[in-house]
Amino acid sequence: MLSLSLTMQEQPYLEQPSRPEEPLPSARREAFSLLIIVICAALVTTFLALFIFRTYQVEGPSMQNTLNNGDKLIIWKVPRTWAKITGHAYIPARGDVIVFNESGLSTYGQQDNKQLIKRVIGLPGDHLIVSGGNVTIYNQAHPSGFDPDKTMGYHIVNPTSGNVNIMLSSHELFMEGDNRPNSLDSRAFGPIDTSQVVGKLVLRVFPINKAGTF
């Protein structure tokens, strides 16, 4: 018994080595990293498009000769985003070219809901008259009236047809295309609400030979 006891005491205690965690296979790690990159890129792209800027392609001739069919533009959305955050209306400047949402266009033979690009002619509080091929605006600064087409420095294709006599409310804008004889705008569907504004044109990127800021 003594011999047996000593033999047992002399037996070394062998710990079972712990098995190290097996790393993910290289292909799986690469796929996971790629997925994270794609998700992050999609989130950043969505954020920029919703709140900062977005690209836009002109369709149709309504803004000629300022913009032509197929021109690729950058629309700046920050002022509109800030207006939403602060709860205030975004009022662009007279003469700005903006993109806005418009519905009910099927009445005029077009897709019912579209984003249009036009120039801001009338601002909140203006009394605007289209008559005899011209636009006249009356407001506190110009009680005798003025023609924005002749004073703002942009170039339009005349005449400005239509018969409009309207007082714009505190949240309405009157929009017209620069190609007046070939533009569906506020002369037909009326003024737009400031909440319809998507953003302001700041840059044309294509065609390259006409690239520039606005």
Order of alpha helices (4+ residues) and beta strands (2+ residues): alpha-alpha-beta-beta-alpha-beta-beta-beta-beta-alpha-beta-beta-alpha-beta-beta-beta
